[in-house]
Structures are given as structure tokens and as C-alpha cells.
């Protein structure tokens, strides 16, 4: 799940951005089923929310909640400490 949380971070913008499942597949390099499974679990934890439109041509967008941003930030900070 941590790889999905960290994928919402946009390095050049230095902020969290909304992502589709396709975006997450490309960024994480994982298969669609693993991404969806992680998103479902994160949704249960209230770390992400799903926004859908009535237009089936537009993919659903996942956003980090404040709690999700907090978790992702902690994970990224911990990863930086490990590198040092």
C-alpha cells in the first residue's frame, strides 16, 4: 500500500495530486489488480477517496484525504531517514 500512497506525490510540484488507476499503474509499475486492491484497502482506512463522473469516457479519479497525505508524508520522511 505504501507504494500507492507515495505515488500521489508530484516531485516537481511538491504537492499531492489526484491519480487514476492508469496513472498509478504507470507510476508504480504494478499490475492493475494490485493497484485496485491497495486502493480498496486505503479507502477502508479513509486514506483515499474516489471521484466518479457520469461520463463513462472519463476515468475515475482517486484523491488522498488529509489522513492519507499525513500517512504518505510520514512514509516519505521515514524513507529519507533510512537513506541517510
ZANUMAR-995266 format. One record per residue: x, y, z of N, C-alpha, C, CB in turn. Coordinates in steps of 0.2 Angstrom, whole numbers, plus 2048, in hexadecimal, padded with zeros to 3 digits. Each point is the difference from the previous one (the first is absolute). Glycine has a CB too. Layout:
XYZXYZXYZXYZ ...
***
This chain:
8047FA8007FC8068008048068007F77FA806 80F8067FD8048068018028037F98047FC80B 7FE7FF7F08028027FA7FA8047FC8087F67FF 7F28088027FA8047FD8008078047FA7F57FD 80680B8098008078048058047FD7FB7FB80A 80B8037F68068047FE7FF8037F98087FA808 7F58027F37FF8017F97FC8077FF8017F47FE 7FB80E8077FC8068008048068007F67FA805 8108057FD8058068018038027F98027FD80C 7FD80A7F38038027F98068048027F48017FB 8127FC8038068038028018077FE8057F57FF 7FA80D7FB8018077FE7FC8058028057FB7F6 7F480380B7FB8048038018018087F87FD7F6 80B7FD80D8018008077F980080380B805800 7F07F77FE7FA8008037FD7F97FE7FE80C7FF 7FC7F28047FD7FA7FE7FB8017FB8017FC80B 7FE8007F07FC8017FA7FB7FA7FF8098077FB 7F17FA8027FB7FB7FF8037FB7FB7F6808803 8087F27FD8037FB7FC7FA7FB7FD80B801806 7F67FD7F47FB7FA7FE8047FA8017FA8077F7 8027F38088037FA8018067FF7FB7F57FB804 80A8077F68058007FA8068048027F77FF7F8 80880780B8068048028047FC8067F980B7FD 8037F28078047FC8068037FA7FD7F8804808 8057F97F38047FA7FD8068027FD7F57FB7FD 80B80B7FF8068027FD8058028057FA8047F6 80480080F8058038058037FA8057FA80B7FF 8027F08038027FB8048037FA7FD7F7804807 8077FB7F28037FB7FD7FD7F980280A8067FE 7F07FA8057FC7FA8027FA7FF7FC80480280C 7FA7F87F47FA7FE7FD7FA8038028057F57FD 7F680C7FF7FA8038027FC7FD8067FF8037F4 8017F680D7FD7FD8058038028077FD7F77F8 80A8098088038028067FE80780280A7F87FE 7F680D7FD7FF8078017F98008038078047F7 7F47F98067F98018027FF7FD8077FC7FF7F4 8077FB80E8007FD8068038058068017F57FA 80480E8048038058057FB80680180C7FC7FC 7F18067FE7FC8068017FA7FE8048048047F5 7F97F680A7FA7FE8048028008087FC7F97F6 80A80580B8028008078018078038067F47FE 7FD8107FE8018078027FA80480180B7FF7FA 7F07FF8027F98038007FD7FE8077FF8007F3 8027F980F7FD7FE8068038048067FE7F47FB 80980E8048038038067FF8087FF8097F7800 7F380B7FB7FE8077FF8068047FE7F77FF809 80E7FE7F48068037FE7FF8037F88077F9808 7F48047F57FF8037F97F88007FF80B7FB7FC 7F48097FF7F98017FE7FF7FF7F87FD80780A 7FE7F77F47FF7FF7F97FB8057FD8027F3801 7FF8107FA7FC8057FC7FE7FD7FA80580A806 7F57F57F87FD7FD7FA7FC8067FD8007F4804 80080B7F57FB8057FC7FB7FB7FD8098097FE 7F27FA7FF7FB7FD7FD8027FE7F87F7806807 80F7FD7F78027FF7FA8057FA8007FF80C7FD 7FF7EE8008047FA8008068017FC7F67F9802 80B80C7FA8068017FC8068038057F98027F6 8058018108058038048017FB8067FC80B7FD 80A7F38048027FB8057FF8038078087FA7F9 7F680280C8008028078068028037F77F8801 80980D8038068038038007FF8078008097F7 8067F580C8017FF8078048068038007F37FE 7FE80F8088038058038027FE8077FA8087FA 80C7FA8098027FF8077FC80580480B7FC7FD 7F28018097FD8048058068038047F57F8800 80980C8058058038048047FB8047F980A801 8037F18018037FA8038057FC7FC7F67FF807 8088007F38047FD7FB8078047FE7F67FB7FB 80980C8058068047FF8048008067FA8077F9 8047F880D8048008068047F98007F7807806 8057F37F88037FA8008068007FA7F57FA804 80A8097F78048007FA8078048027F67FF7F8 80880780B8068048028047FC8057F980B7FE 8047F28078047FC8058047FB7FD7F7802808 8067FA7F38047FB7FD8068037FC7F57F97FF 80A80D7FD8058037FC8068028057F78037F7 80780080F8058038048047FA8037F980A803 8047F07FF8037FA8028057FE7FB7F67FD808 8088027F28047FE7FB8068047FF7F67FC7FA 80980B8068068048008057FF8067F98097FA 8047F680C8057FE8068047FA7FF7F8806807 8057F57F58037FA7FF8068017FB7F57FA803 80A80A7F88058017FB8068038047F78027F7 80880280E8068048038047FB8047FA80B801 
***
